[in-house]
Amino acid sequence: MTLSTSNKTIVLLGGGAREHAMAWKLTRDGATVHVLPGNAGIPNSHPNISATDFPTIQAFCQEYGVKLIVVGPEAPLAAGVTDFFQGSDIRVFGPGRAGATLESSKVWSKDFMRRHGVATALSWQFRSDKMDAARAKAAELNGDVVVKFDGLAAGKGVYVCSSVAEAHAALDDLARLHSGWFSFLLEEKLTGPEISIIGITDGNRIRLLSPSQDHKQLLAGDQGPNTGGMGAYCPVPFCDDNVLAAIRTDIVDPTLRGLQNEQFEFNGFLYFGIMLTPQGPKLLEYNTRLGDPEAEVLLPALESSLLELIEATLDGQLQQTVVRQRRGYYVGVVLASGGYPAASFPTGFPITGLDQLHPSILAFHGATKRTETGELVTNGGRVLVLVGHGEELEDAVAHVYREVERVNFQDAYIRTDIGQRPEPTLAGNW
């Protein structure tokens, strides 16, 4: 395929490990990538430019002759970056504010699923001034509920509860964290393994990347608080053609029909967070961007050009593309700051050992920065993601964990069982 423009200088918005992986892949595809704001590990980062400062981004694009912006995180999409550049000669790969509502509002997203027949859990909507009614509903369901804050919460606005006490504590936490008026959902608690299905879509067609699996809880064995993600791997061995066919029929195809019927255009990544229940696949949530840390394993696994897939989507030529995946398995392990995911924890610790890694290991920077003397230090919760490859999943797991031991900073924390969940037996109405 020939790109629609000879200008391969692009702007990528964001500054985490997902954006490092995206910049790495797009650079391998032949692009010159400027990352706003980026971080200490991403080449061509511009730390003084915020990903939501649209006028400054526009001036940057004009200065550098950039005609394409690719969006990494959710915040610029929810703030309307695509709408801002609508009608200009700068194209944005990512949905407009209306399409981004699929992620930015859990309530609106659930209504979308209902309208268009997407398989999902039962749910009940509440407002912050109806907390007593929510408590009563949680008690009626014996506390087997999932509490979801309506807005963006960096992957940490979901509480999975197994008792009335846990559900009431989750509601108390929502009231403590969010002042004023807000909406939230109570959902029936589903059971089964979770997987992430991420595709590139123009709203009419979709090209799916490899199935992947995230590890959201902080502790091994899927215990502890939710995080933004402690690691991921792909592909998923038990996600075979039968499972993918059911997901396509029950979730992906109705979603595409819904996108065609709604009053907005959608060009960008679309993430399906799915639980494989005994009754079949059920959609837990949409994201309107690449997942993090899923992107860090999906992009190394992608043999096709990401840049060509993006261009084809914006040009209305997605039907002419084929997604090719590399052989083997990819496993990504997050190195986090001690104390994460609490609201605050110490940072600024020197990072050592990256120069000792095996050449096949990919090290994507998340929360890193350089001091005035040039020293690399921690700068947030999820500091680094190391990615290893192997012909078998066990090989990839062993390889990346050997290399993780080489990297050090004070109070570094890793989850020790990424890619090592027991393989489930899928049963029921498939």
C-alpha positions as CSV (number, residue, x, y, z in Angstrom):
1,M,0.0,0.0,0.0
2,T,1.2,3.5,-0.7
3,L,0.8,6.1,2.0
4,S,-1.5,9.0,1.1
5,T,1.2,11.5,1.8
6,S,4.9,11.6,1.4
7,N,5.3,13.5,4.6
8,K,5.9,10.9,7.3
9,T,6.6,13.4,10.1
10,I,3.9,12.9,12.7
11,V,2.9,14.0,16.2
12,L,2.1,11.5,18.8
13,L,0.2,12.7,21.9
14,G,1.0,11.2,25.3
15,G,3.8,10.4,27.6
16,G,3.6,6.9,29.0
17,A,4.9,3.4,28.1
18,R,2.1,3.0,25.6
19,E,3.2,6.0,23.7
20,H,6.8,4.8,23.9
21,A,5.7,1.6,22.2
22,M,3.7,3.5,19.6
23,A,6.6,5.8,18.8
24,W,8.9,2.8,18.6
25,K,6.6,1.0,16.2
26,L,5.8,4.1,14.0
27,T,9.5,4.9,13.8
28,R,10.2,1.3,12.6
29,D,7.4,1.9,10.0
30,G,9.4,4.8,8.6
31,A,7.9,7.8,10.4
32,T,9.7,10.6,12.1
33,V,7.7,10.9,15.4
34,H,7.5,13.8,17.7
35,V,6.0,12.9,21.1
36,L,4.1,15.6,23.1
37,P,5.0,15.6,26.0
38,G,6.8,12.2,25.9
39,N,9.2,11.2,28.6
40,A,12.9,10.7,29.3
41,G,13.1,7.4,27.4
42,I,11.2,8.4,24.2
43,P,13.3,10.1,21.4
44,N,12.0,13.4,20.1
45,S,10.0,14.1,23.3
46,H,8.8,17.7,23.9
47,P,8.1,17.8,27.7
48,N,7.0,21.4,27.8
49,I,3.9,20.7,25.5
50,S,0.8,19.2,27.1
51,A,-1.2,16.7,25.2
52,T,-4.3,18.8,25.8
53,D,-2.9,22.2,24.8
54,F,-4.4,22.2,21.4
55,P,-3.3,25.6,20.2
56,T,0.3,24.9,21.1
57,I,0.1,21.5,19.4
58,Q,-1.3,23.2,16.3
59,A,1.6,25.7,16.2
60,F,4.0,22.9,16.6
61,C,2.5,21.0,13.7
62,Q,2.7,24.1,11.5
63,E,6.3,24.7,12.4
64,Y,7.3,21.1,11.6
65,G,5.0,20.6,8.7
66,V,3.1,17.8,10.5
67,K,-0.1,16.7,8.8
68,L,-1.0,13.7,11.1
69,I,-1.6,13.5,14.8
70,V,-1.9,10.1,16.5
71,V,-3.5,10.1,20.0
72,G,-2.2,7.8,22.7
73,P,-4.2,8.4,26.0
74,E,-7.9,9.1,26.6
75,A,-7.7,12.7,28.0
76,P,-7.0,14.5,24.7
77,L,-9.8,12.5,23.0
78,A,-12.3,13.3,25.7
79,A,-11.2,17.0,25.6
80,G,-11.9,17.1,21.8
81,V,-8.6,17.1,20.0
82,T,-10.1,15.6,16.9
83,D,-12.9,18.2,16.9
84,F,-10.4,21.0,17.4
85,F,-8.5,20.1,14.2
86,Q,-11.7,19.4,12.2
87,G,-11.6,21.3,8.9
88,S,-7.9,21.9,9.0
89,D,-5.2,20.2,6.9
90,I,-4.0,18.3,10.0
91,R,-5.7,14.9,10.4
92,V,-6.1,13.2,13.8
93,F,-6.2,9.5,14.3
94,G,-8.7,9.1,17.1
95,P,-12.5,9.7,17.5
96,G,-14.1,13.0,18.2
97,R,-15.4,13.9,21.6
98,A,-18.8,12.2,20.8
99,G,-17.1,9.0,19.9
100,A,-14.7,9.2,22.9
101,T,-17.8,9.2,25.1
102,L,-17.8,5.4,24.6
103,E,-14.9,5.5,27.1
104,S,-15.3,8.8,29.0
105,S,-18.9,8.0,30.2
106,K,-19.6,4.5,31.6
107,V,-23.3,5.4,31.7
108,W,-23.5,6.6,28.1
109,S,-21.4,3.6,27.0
110,K,-23.8,1.1,28.7
111,D,-26.8,2.8,27.1
112,F,-25.0,2.4,23.7
113,M,-24.5,-1.3,24.3
114,R,-28.2,-1.7,25.2
115,R,-29.4,0.3,22.2
116,H,-27.4,-1.8,19.8
117,G,-27.7,-5.3,21.3
118,V,-24.1,-5.7,22.5
119,A,-23.8,-8.6,25.0
120,T,-23.1,-7.1,28.4
121,A,-23.9,-7.3,32.1
122,L,-27.1,-6.1,33.6
123,S,-26.6,-2.7,35.3
124,W,-28.4,0.0,37.2
125,Q,-27.6,3.8,37.0
126,F,-27.4,6.0,40.1
127,R,-26.5,9.6,41.0
128,S,-24.5,10.7,43.9
129,D,-27.6,12.2,45.6
130,K,-29.2,8.7,45.5
131,M,-26.5,6.9,47.4
132,D,-29.0,5.3,49.8
133,A,-30.9,3.7,46.8
134,A,-27.5,2.4,45.5
135,R,-26.7,0.9,48.9
136,A,-30.1,-0.9,49.0
137,K,-29.6,-2.3,45.5
138,A,-26.2,-3.6,46.4
139,A,-27.7,-5.3,49.4
140,E,-30.4,-6.8,47.3
141,L,-27.7,-8.3,45.1
142,N,-25.9,-9.6,48.2
143,G,-22.9,-7.4,47.4
144,D,-22.0,-9.3,44.2
145,V,-21.7,-6.2,42.2
146,V,-19.2,-4.1,40.2
147,V,-19.3,-0.3,41.1
148,K,-18.2,1.9,38.2
149,F,-17.6,5.6,38.3
150,D,-19.1,7.3,35.2
151,G,-16.1,9.3,34.1
152,L,-12.4,8.8,33.4
153,A,-10.4,7.4,36.3
154,A,-7.1,6.2,34.8
155,G,-8.2,2.6,34.9
156,K,-9.0,2.8,38.7
157,G,-12.6,3.8,38.8
158,V,-14.0,0.2,39.1
159,Y,-14.6,-1.7,42.3
160,V,-15.3,-5.5,42.1
161,C,-17.2,-6.5,45.2
162,S,-18.1,-9.8,46.8
163,S,-20.0,-8.7,49.8
164,V,-22.4,-6.0,51.0
165,A,-19.7,-4.6,53.2
166,E,-17.3,-4.3,50.2
167,A,-20.0,-2.7,48.0
168,H,-20.9,-0.2,50.7
169,A,-17.1,0.6,51.2
170,A,-16.8,1.1,47.4
171,L,-19.7,3.6,47.4
172,D,-18.1,5.4,50.4
173,D,-14.9,5.6,48.4
174,L,-16.7,7.1,45.4
175,A,-18.3,9.7,47.6
176,R,-14.9,10.5,49.2
177,L,-13.0,10.8,45.9
178,H,-15.6,12.8,43.8
179,S,-17.1,15.9,45.3
180,G,-20.3,17.4,44.0
181,W,-22.7,15.7,41.6
182,F,-21.7,12.5,39.7
183,S,-23.2,9.4,38.2
184,F,-22.2,5.8,38.6
185,L,-23.3,2.3,37.7
186,L,-23.9,-0.9,39.7
187,E,-23.4,-3.9,37.5
188,E,-24.1,-7.6,38.1
189,K,-20.8,-9.3,38.8
190,L,-19.9,-11.7,36.0
191,T,-17.4,-14.6,36.3
192,G,-14.9,-15.9,33.8
193,P,-11.5,-15.0,32.4
194,E,-11.0,-11.5,30.9
195,I,-9.4,-10.7,27.6
196,S,-8.7,-7.6,25.6
197,I,-9.6,-7.3,22.0
198,I,-8.3,-4.2,20.3
199,G,-8.9,-3.1,16.7
200,I,-8.4,-0.3,14.3
201,T,-11.7,0.9,12.8
202,D,-13.2,3.5,10.5
203,G,-16.6,2.9,12.0
204,N,-17.6,0.6,9.2
205,R,-14.8,-2.0,9.2
206,I,-12.4,-3.2,11.8
207,R,-9.0,-4.9,11.8
208,L,-8.4,-6.7,15.0
209,L,-4.9,-7.1,16.6
210,S,-3.9,-10.2,18.5
211,P,-6.0,-11.1,21.6
212,S,-4.2,-10.1,24.8
213,Q,-4.7,-10.4,28.5
214,D,-4.0,-7.6,31.1
215,H,-3.2,-8.1,34.8
216,K,-5.0,-5.3,36.5
217,Q,-4.7,-6.2,40.2
218,L,-1.6,-5.2,42.1
219,L,-0.8,-8.5,43.6
220,A,-0.1,-12.0,42.3
221,G,-3.1,-14.3,42.0
222,D,-5.3,-11.3,41.0
223,Q,-5.4,-10.0,44.5
224,G,-5.2,-6.4,45.8
225,P,-6.4,-3.1,44.4
226,N,-7.0,-2.3,40.8
227,T,-4.1,-0.5,39.0
228,G,-3.7,0.9,35.5
229,G,-2.2,-2.6,34.6
230,M,0.8,-4.5,36.0
231,G,1.6,-6.4,32.8
232,A,0.1,-8.1,29.8
233,Y,0.8,-10.8,27.2
234,C,-0.3,-11.9,23.7
235,P,-1.6,-13.9,22.1
236,V,-4.0,-15.7,24.5
237,P,-3.8,-19.5,24.0
238,F,-7.4,-20.3,25.0
239,C,-8.8,-17.5,22.7
240,D,-9.2,-19.8,19.7
241,D,-11.3,-19.4,16.5
242,N,-14.5,-20.5,18.2
243,V,-14.1,-17.9,21.0
244,L,-13.2,-15.2,18.5
245,A,-16.2,-16.0,16.4
246,A,-18.5,-15.7,19.4
247,I,-16.9,-12.3,20.3
248,R,-17.4,-11.1,16.7
249,T,-21.0,-12.1,16.6
250,D,-22.1,-11.0,20.1
251,I,-19.9,-7.9,20.6
252,V,-17.8,-6.6,17.7
253,D,-20.4,-6.7,14.9
254,P,-23.2,-5.1,16.9
255,T,-20.8,-2.4,18.0
256,L,-19.9,-1.6,14.4
257,R,-23.6,-1.5,13.5
258,G,-24.1,0.9,16.4
259,L,-21.2,3.1,15.2
260,Q,-22.8,3.3,11.8
261,N,-26.2,4.3,13.3
262,E,-24.9,7.0,15.7
263,Q,-24.5,10.6,14.8
264,F,-20.7,10.7,14.9
265,E,-17.8,9.5,12.9
266,F,-15.2,7.1,14.4
267,N,-11.7,6.7,13.2
268,G,-9.2,5.2,15.7
269,F,-8.4,2.4,18.0
270,L,-11.3,0.6,19.7
271,Y,-10.7,-1.6,22.8
272,F,-13.1,-4.2,23.9
273,G,-12.7,-5.4,27.5
274,I,-14.4,-8.8,27.5
275,M,-15.3,-11.5,30.1
276,L,-15.8,-15.0,28.8
277,T,-18.7,-16.1,31.0
278,P,-20.4,-19.5,31.0
279,Q,-23.2,-17.8,29.0
280,G,-20.8,-16.5,26.3
281,P,-18.6,-13.4,25.9
282,K,-19.9,-10.2,27.7
283,L,-18.5,-6.7,27.1
284,L,-17.2,-5.0,30.3
285,E,-16.1,-1.8,28.7
286,Y,-14.9,0.1,25.7
287,N,-11.8,2.2,25.5
288,T,-11.3,4.5,22.5
289,R,-7.5,4.1,22.4
290,L,-4.9,1.4,22.7
291,G,-4.8,-0.3,26.1
292,D,-1.8,0.2,28.4
293,P,0.0,-2.2,29.1
294,E,-1.6,-4.2,26.2
295,A,0.0,-1.9,23.6
296,E,3.5,-2.7,24.8
297,V,3.0,-6.4,23.7
298,L,0.6,-5.9,20.8
299,L,2.8,-3.5,18.8
300,P,6.0,-5.7,18.9
301,A,3.7,-8.6,17.9
302,L,2.3,-6.6,14.9
303,E,4.3,-7.4,11.7
304,S,2.1,-5.1,9.6
305,S,2.9,-1.4,9.4
306,L,0.9,0.5,12.0
307,L,1.5,3.7,10.0
308,E,-0.1,2.2,6.9
309,L,-3.1,0.9,8.9
310,I,-3.6,4.4,10.3
311,E,-3.3,6.0,6.9
312,A,-5.7,3.5,5.3
313,T,-8.3,4.1,8.0
314,L,-8.2,7.8,7.5
315,D,-8.3,7.4,3.7
316,G,-11.3,5.0,3.8
317,Q,-9.2,2.1,2.5
318,L,-9.2,-0.1,5.6
319,Q,-10.9,-2.9,3.6
320,Q,-7.7,-3.2,1.5
321,T,-5.5,-4.0,4.5
322,V,-4.4,-7.3,6.1
323,V,-3.1,-7.5,9.7
324,R,-0.1,-9.8,9.9
325,Q,1.2,-11.0,13.3
326,R,4.6,-12.2,14.3
327,R,5.1,-15.7,15.5
328,G,5.5,-16.6,19.2
329,Y,4.4,-14.8,22.4
330,Y,5.1,-11.4,23.9
331,V,5.1,-10.8,27.7
332,G,5.3,-7.3,29.3
333,V,6.1,-6.8,33.0
334,V,5.5,-3.4,34.6
335,L,8.1,-2.1,37.1
336,A,6.2,0.2,39.5
337,S,7.1,2.5,42.2
338,G,6.7,1.3,45.8
339,G,3.4,2.5,47.1
340,Y,1.6,2.5,43.7
341,P,-1.4,2.8,43.1
342,A,-1.9,5.0,46.2
343,A,-2.6,8.7,45.6
344,S,1.0,9.6,46.6
345,F,4.3,7.8,47.0
346,P,8.0,8.9,46.8
347,T,9.7,9.2,43.4
348,G,12.9,10.6,42.0
349,F,14.9,7.4,42.6
350,P,17.8,6.6,40.2
351,I,17.2,3.8,37.7
352,T,20.1,1.5,36.9
353,G,20.6,-1.7,34.8
354,L,18.8,-0.7,31.5
355,D,22.2,-0.9,29.7
356,Q,22.6,-4.5,30.9
357,L,19.5,-5.9,29.3
358,H,19.6,-8.6,26.6
359,P,19.4,-7.1,23.1
360,S,16.1,-8.8,22.4
361,I,14.3,-7.2,25.4
362,L,12.3,-4.0,24.8
363,A,12.3,-1.4,27.5
364,F,9.4,1.0,27.2
365,H,9.5,4.1,29.6
366,G,6.4,5.1,31.4
367,A,7.1,7.5,34.3
368,T,10.7,8.5,34.0
369,K,12.6,11.8,33.8
370,R,16.1,13.2,33.7
371,T,17.5,15.3,36.4
372,E,19.5,18.5,35.7
373,T,22.6,16.3,35.7
374,G,21.2,13.9,33.2
375,E,20.5,11.1,35.7
376,L,17.4,8.9,34.8
377,V,15.0,8.7,37.8
378,T,11.5,7.6,38.6
379,N,8.7,10.1,38.0
380,G,5.4,8.3,38.8
381,G,3.7,5.0,39.4
382,R,4.3,2.7,36.4
383,V,7.9,3.5,35.7
384,L,9.0,1.0,33.0
385,V,7.6,-2.0,31.0
386,L,10.0,-4.7,29.9
387,V,8.8,-6.9,27.0
388,G,10.2,-10.3,26.2
389,H,9.5,-12.7,23.3
390,G,9.5,-16.5,23.1
391,E,8.3,-19.3,20.8
392,E,6.2,-20.5,23.6
393,L,4.5,-18.5,26.3
394,E,6.6,-20.1,29.1
395,D,9.7,-19.1,27.2
396,A,8.7,-15.5,26.9
397,V,7.7,-15.4,30.6
398,A,11.1,-16.9,31.8
399,H,13.0,-14.6,29.5
400,V,11.5,-11.3,30.6
401,Y,11.6,-12.2,34.3
402,R,15.3,-13.0,34.1
403,E,15.9,-9.6,32.6
404,V,13.7,-7.7,35.0
405,E,16.1,-8.7,37.7
406,R,18.8,-6.5,36.0
407,V,16.9,-3.2,36.5
408,N,16.9,-1.5,39.8
409,F,15.5,1.5,41.6
410,Q,14.5,2.0,45.2
411,D,11.3,0.2,46.3
412,A,10.7,-1.2,42.8
413,Y,7.7,-3.5,42.7
414,I,6.7,-6.1,40.1
415,R,3.9,-8.5,40.0
416,T,5.5,-12.0,39.7
417,D,2.9,-14.0,37.8
418,I,2.3,-12.1,34.5
419,G,1.3,-14.5,31.8
420,Q,1.1,-17.4,34.2
421,R,-2.6,-17.7,35.0
422,P,-3.9,-21.3,34.8
423,E,-5.6,-21.9,31.5
424,P,-9.4,-21.8,32.0
425,T,-11.9,-24.4,30.8
426,L,-14.5,-22.5,28.8
427,A,-17.9,-24.1,29.2
428,G,-21.5,-23.1,28.8
429,N,-23.6,-21.7,26.0
430,W,-20.9,-21.1,23.4
